Amino acid sequence: MDKFRMIFQFLQSNQESFMNGICGIMALASAQMYSAFDFNCPCLPGYNAAYSAGILLAPPLVLFLLGLVMNNNISMLAEEWKRPSGHRAKDPAVLRYMFCSMVQRALIAPVVWVAVTLLDGKCFLCAFCTAVPVAALGNGSLAPNLAASELARLLARVPCPEIYDGDWLLAREVAVRYLRCISQALGWSFVLLTTLLAFVVRSVRPCFTQAAFLKSKYWSHYIDIERKLFDETCTEHAKAFAKVCIQQFFEAMNQDLELGHTHGVLATSSVSPVTTDGAREEREKLRGITDQGTVNKLLTSWHKCKPPLRLGQEEPLMGNGWAGGGSQIPRKEVATYFSKV
């Protein structure tokens, strides 16, 4: 268990590297999936293009959605987008930054799939085998004698060597090499364009809008860390609430037992100071929120009216989100959080 705990803490402290590693694993998985995929072209004029389009577009869409689902920030983005404004206005630039960060990671695996598919050439061969120029690559003198439907049926069988019977019109190897050459050229062009686009987005864009980029990056990290802090505070409060509730139940049961057993007084006197000190410590963690209605009101208030981003040095923020009077016991907490946005 200690080893798993250490691994989990390491992943938490390196969440950005961990997410990049997940994206790399998904990219390798997409390439491995394509190599293990059994590509069977139907070799029919009306189905080749549809089958190839499905192979080229459907798996990238699935991989893209999986990339978004595996990113925990998708729920944070939806929550920030749909929440009421309250005392804190929503910044569209921050939402765009968060969305672009998730989309960039989620697009890695689909891009790899499309690139591998084009470089392999089978999908392109199946889709455009009926568009091979027979007059330039084969026996063009025989092509005018064939009907258009018969010529399309004959060329649609080019990806299937076991049923192709048109060598007298067009050598199959010639058509395959011609289409695969075009497919590989498109594949390398696609890789080049995506690489240049990624370079422009990741390197050149911050140079022109550095101030806006830094602001969006800072506040997106703030939203991520604030959410983690709130979840941890709620978890701590729930643990203290449950412990105090259980302690009160046992104390009530102990008092009921004391009414029937007079010798229980001695046992109670020996353990009551420890129980009282523990209960007092747990009650301090409750921060005055000691009933279900107040907890529900607090959570609703946090959702509908988050406090403004203005920290008062002398007056703390009240429950309604505004700075107000009242004393507060100074507390010192030191924590380190790493954002994965």
Salt bridges, closest charged atoms under 4 A:
ASP2 OD1 - ARG5 NH1 2.74
GLU16 OE2 - ARG105 NH2 3.92
GLU79 OE1 - ARG227 NE 3.75
GLU80 OE2 - ARG83 NH2 3.02
GLU150 OE2 - ARG153 NH2 2.31
ASP165 OD2 - ARG157 NH1 3.72
GLU173 OE2 - ARG177 NE 3.07
ASP224 OD2 - LYS228 NZ 3.62
GLU226 OE2 - ARG88 NH2 2.96
ASP277 OD1 - ARG280 NH1 3.02
GLU282 OE2 - LYS243 NZ 3.65
GLU282 OE2 - LYS285 NZ 3.96
GLU333 OE2 - ARG331 NH2 3.08
